[in-house]
Structures are given as C-alpha cells and as structure tokens.
C-alpha cells in the first residue's frame, strides 16, 4: 500500500456538503487585512486561489467563469470603451476584457491588494493582462468607487466573493442604484449571482432589486466545476441593450474556450427550476 502522506483541502460548500481536493503543495498562505488567502497546488485542478477557505478560481476551470463574466456583457454593448471591474483580484476578468479592441480603459477596483500580488506571483496565466497599458489598478472598496464616479463607465463587471464580509454590500439594492448612476446612458453591468441550487433565497432578491433599477434584467448560466453545485448564475442589468437581441452573427471571432456566439444565445435558456427563481422575487 502507498504510504505517501496525502494532504487534502476541504471547502465546506454548504453546512452539509464539502468539496475536497488533494493538495500537492501549499504555495502561499497569509492573513490579509480583509481575509485569509492561500494558493494551493492541487492534483485535480492545478493551482487554486482560496479566500477564507472558499475556492475562488483554479487554473483548470477558470476560463468558464472569466470568459462568461466578460464577453456576454461586452458583446451586448454596441461600443464598450470604458470598463470597470470590481473585485476579481486574480485578473481573469481583466484578461478577457482587454481582448476587446474597442476597450480603451479598464479600471480594476479590488479591495485587497494582497490578492493581486499573490495572483501575479502564483497565477501568471490568469493575471497576465494586469500590466496591459489600458488597465488602471485601484485598491479601494468597489462600493465607494461607484458612489464617487457618476456617468463614467460603459460596462461594469462585479467579480465578487460570496455575499459576506467586504463583499456583502456588492449584493445590495443601494449598490445597484449606484452602479446605474456610474454607468453612461447606454451602459450595462453584470455580476456573479451564486448557485441556483443553494442560493434560492438570494437570487430572487437580487433579480428583483436589479429589475427595480434597470429596464433590461437577464440571468444566464454557466458550468464552473469548483463552485458549489457546478451550475452558476450571472445577472445582467442594462439601460438599453438586450443581450437576447444581439446579432450573434456579428460577434467577432475570439480566442475563447467556453464562450462562443452560440453560447451567448444558449446561456440565457433557463431550466424551469431556475426560471421559477425569477418570478418569486
Ligand atoms: N470568481 C470568484 C468567485 O466567484 O468566487 C471571485 C474571485 S475574485 C478573487 C473576488 C474578489 O473580490 C476578492 O479578491 C475580494 O478581495 C474582492 N472584493 C470583495 N469585496 C470587495 C469590495 N467591496 N470591493 C472590491 N473588491 C472586493
């Protein structure tokens, strides 16, 4: 029998369910002023960013989440030039945003500079666009940043941790109103909005709050293996453009592994158990 020591990282994804991954090596661990941060090298998913014991991203499955956060929104806007990314300290969303030629400026507002530093060092394939000349990194609270910037952005992408601690306010009605005001007159935003299996109280509330502010509100889905339940929701609020009305034949060819023009359309097709979340609110 192989007696080699086996180390496992376990995330309690609900009070009654866990995901465990065998760890090859702990690459980094620190307590930042905001959260506990770790980068682990795992057998199944490769290098993994963990905040407060919750998996944020891994080098093997990150492409799904980052592509879907960026491209559905940017290909819905007719000419996105100025983009704000809130959170997303690993840099994955920024890497996807700068693939769009129309984008002139990306403001990346992350509350915890330590996440950016650790990602630069241990996750270079995810953080690789943070030095793009179009990217300005701002270490600040995203809630404060949107309050202080009116009519500034074409697209805002909220790549937050779960709705606890510093991210709690990123899931509030007042934050959605500030986002509306921070957007230009044809602006739109997208946020990660958690699991349709395990956040069945939260999603209807968010959808109702976003619909109260934005004339167009759409929820879409993607499959992220390391997030609880695998299936994940994203919600877009838009002042003018409807992602369902995009002429997908006009979407330019992109270097992506999950997002495609056909996925842009299909991700809005919701199974009934998800659809029903949108009428409960
Ligand atoms: N994709 C991930 C997920 O869904 O689990 C999120 C990844 S990203 C690392 C989340 C980032 O949001 C963290 O680095 C965290 O520091 C940042 N964050 C949390 N609250 C924030 C706030 N109020 N303003 C700006 N960034 C915030």
Boltz pocket constraint, residues with backbone or C-beta under 6 A from the ligand:
constraints:
  - pocket:
      binder: B
      contacts: [[A, 34], [A, 51], [A, 55], [A, 56], [A, 57], [A, 65], [A, 86], [A, 87], [A, 88], [A, 89], [A, 90], [A, 109], [A, 110], [A, 111], [A, 112], [A, 115], [A, 140], [A, 141], [A, 142], [A, 143], [A, 159], [A, 160], [A, 161], [A, 162], [A, 166], [A, 167], [A, 168], [A, 170], [A, 192]]
      max_distance: 6.0
